[in-house]
Amino acid sequence: MNDFKPATGSKNLRKGRISIAGQYYMITTSAYNRSKLFNLPGAAEVVLNSLHWLDNQRRIDLQAAVVMPDHLHFVARLISGNLSGVMHSLKSFTSKKIKSDLNLENNIWQSQYYDHAIRGDDELIKTITYCLNNPVRANMVDDFHDYAYWYCKFEV
């Protein structure tokens, strides 16, 4: 019997990571220590607005996003740069803005993120659906449309 277990930790999330322009990805990242920072007034809006800014700057083509109390999921096509650069821009700006707006000193984001390359239209649709239904699975709402902090490029 093989007792191999993969190593855990943020360094291992980066192993084998490549960024391909034109590729769709689902990205998941968490608030620092999984604290419910995005329940604070205006914090979730800052994150969604920043994703839209990245979309408007043509760095990503944002497909869907949901800001949960302690983490973020979004689906996007990488247009320019790389995932690390996109995530650095997102986390850096939102950290400064949220800290300033709410007079906070603590960290906003965990340093790592998880990315999953999406292959094919069927997987893209399933991934967007999974992303949007996160508040339903967390028993926060019965229908994701009733959750305040979501976005989808498509009519759903």
C-alpha positions as CSV (number, residue, x, y, z in Angstrom):
1,M,0.0,0.0,0.0
2,N,1.3,3.5,-0.9
3,D,1.2,6.0,1.9
4,F,2.3,8.9,-0.1
5,K,0.7,12.2,0.9
6,P,1.5,15.4,-1.0
7,A,3.2,18.1,1.0
8,T,0.9,21.0,2.1
9,G,1.7,24.7,2.3
10,S,1.7,27.8,0.2
11,K,5.0,27.0,-1.6
12,N,3.4,23.9,-3.0
13,L,0.5,25.8,-4.6
14,R,3.1,27.5,-6.9
15,K,4.7,24.2,-8.1
16,G,4.0,23.8,-11.8
17,R,2.1,27.1,-12.0
18,I,2.2,28.6,-15.5
19,S,0.2,31.5,-16.9
20,I,-1.1,31.2,-20.4
21,A,-2.7,34.2,-22.1
22,G,-6.1,33.2,-23.4
23,Q,-6.5,30.5,-20.8
24,Y,-9.6,30.5,-18.5
25,Y,-8.8,30.0,-14.8
26,M,-10.8,29.7,-11.6
27,I,-8.9,31.5,-8.8
28,T,-9.6,31.1,-5.1
29,T,-7.9,33.1,-2.4
30,S,-8.6,33.7,1.3
31,A,-8.7,36.5,3.7
32,Y,-5.9,36.5,6.2
33,N,-6.4,33.7,8.8
34,R,-9.8,33.1,7.1
35,S,-11.2,36.0,9.0
36,K,-14.6,37.3,7.8
37,L,-13.1,40.6,6.7
38,F,-15.4,40.9,3.7
39,N,-18.4,41.2,5.9
40,L,-17.1,44.6,7.0
41,P,-18.9,47.6,5.4
42,G,-17.7,48.2,1.8
43,A,-14.9,45.6,1.8
44,A,-16.6,43.1,-0.6
45,E,-17.5,46.0,-3.0
46,V,-13.9,47.0,-3.1
47,V,-12.9,43.5,-4.2
48,L,-15.6,43.3,-6.9
49,N,-14.8,46.8,-8.1
50,S,-11.1,45.9,-8.4
51,L,-11.9,42.8,-10.4
52,H,-13.9,45.0,-12.8
53,W,-11.0,47.4,-13.0
54,L,-8.7,44.6,-14.0
55,D,-11.3,43.6,-16.6
56,N,-11.5,47.2,-17.9
57,Q,-7.7,47.4,-18.2
58,R,-7.8,44.2,-20.3
59,R,-5.6,42.2,-18.0
60,I,-8.4,39.7,-17.5
61,D,-11.8,38.9,-19.1
62,L,-13.9,38.5,-15.9
63,Q,-16.5,35.8,-16.3
64,A,-17.9,35.4,-12.8
65,A,-17.0,36.2,-9.2
66,V,-18.3,35.8,-5.7
67,V,-16.9,37.5,-2.6
68,M,-17.6,35.3,0.4
69,P,-17.1,36.6,4.0
70,D,-13.6,35.0,4.2
71,H,-12.6,34.2,0.6
72,L,-12.9,35.0,-3.0
73,H,-13.7,32.9,-6.1
74,F,-13.5,34.3,-9.6
75,V,-13.4,32.9,-13.1
76,A,-11.5,34.9,-15.7
77,R,-9.6,34.5,-19.0
78,L,-6.0,35.8,-18.7
79,I,-5.5,38.5,-21.3
80,S,-2.1,40.0,-20.5
81,G,0.7,39.5,-18.0
82,N,0.6,36.5,-15.7
83,L,-1.6,35.3,-12.8
84,S,0.9,36.3,-10.2
85,G,0.9,39.9,-11.5
86,V,-2.9,40.0,-11.7
87,M,-3.2,38.7,-8.1
88,H,-0.5,41.0,-6.8
89,S,-2.4,44.0,-8.3
90,L,-5.7,42.8,-6.9
91,K,-4.4,42.1,-3.4
92,S,-2.2,45.1,-3.2
93,F,-4.8,47.6,-4.2
94,T,-7.7,46.0,-2.2
95,S,-5.5,45.7,0.9
96,K,-4.6,49.4,0.8
97,K,-8.1,50.5,0.0
98,I,-9.9,48.4,2.6
99,K,-7.3,49.3,5.3
100,S,-7.7,53.0,4.5
101,D,-11.5,52.9,4.3
102,L,-12.0,50.9,7.5
103,N,-9.0,52.2,9.4
104,L,-7.5,48.7,9.8
105,E,-3.9,47.7,10.4
106,N,-4.0,43.9,10.1
107,N,-3.4,41.9,6.9
108,I,-6.3,41.5,4.5
109,W,-5.2,38.6,2.3
110,Q,-3.3,35.3,2.8
111,S,-0.3,35.4,0.5
112,Q,-1.1,32.4,-1.6
113,Y,-3.9,31.6,-4.0
114,Y,-5.2,28.5,-5.8
115,D,-5.6,28.5,-9.6
116,H,-7.3,25.9,-11.7
117,A,-7.0,26.0,-15.5
118,I,-10.3,25.4,-17.2
119,R,-10.4,23.3,-20.3
120,G,-13.5,23.4,-22.5
121,D,-16.8,25.1,-22.6
122,D,-18.6,22.5,-20.5
123,E,-16.0,22.8,-17.7
124,L,-16.3,26.6,-17.9
125,I,-20.0,26.5,-17.4
126,K,-19.7,24.1,-14.5
127,T,-17.0,26.2,-12.9
128,I,-19.0,29.4,-13.2
129,T,-22.0,27.6,-11.7
130,Y,-19.9,26.2,-8.9
131,C,-18.5,29.7,-8.2
132,L,-21.8,31.5,-8.1
133,N,-23.5,28.8,-5.9
134,N,-20.9,29.1,-3.2
135,P,-23.2,31.2,-0.9
136,V,-25.9,28.6,-1.4
137,R,-23.6,25.8,-0.4
138,A,-22.6,27.9,2.7
139,N,-26.3,28.1,3.6
140,M,-26.2,31.9,3.4
141,V,-29.0,32.1,0.8
142,D,-31.4,29.8,-1.0
143,D,-30.6,31.3,-4.4
144,F,-27.3,32.9,-5.3
145,H,-29.2,35.8,-6.9
146,D,-30.2,36.8,-3.3
147,Y,-26.5,37.2,-2.3
148,A,-25.2,40.7,-2.6
149,Y,-21.6,40.1,-3.7
150,W,-21.6,38.2,-7.0
151,Y,-21.0,39.1,-10.6
152,C,-21.5,37.1,-13.8
153,K,-20.8,38.3,-17.3
154,F,-23.7,36.2,-18.6
155,E,-27.4,36.4,-17.9
156,V,-28.0,33.6,-15.3
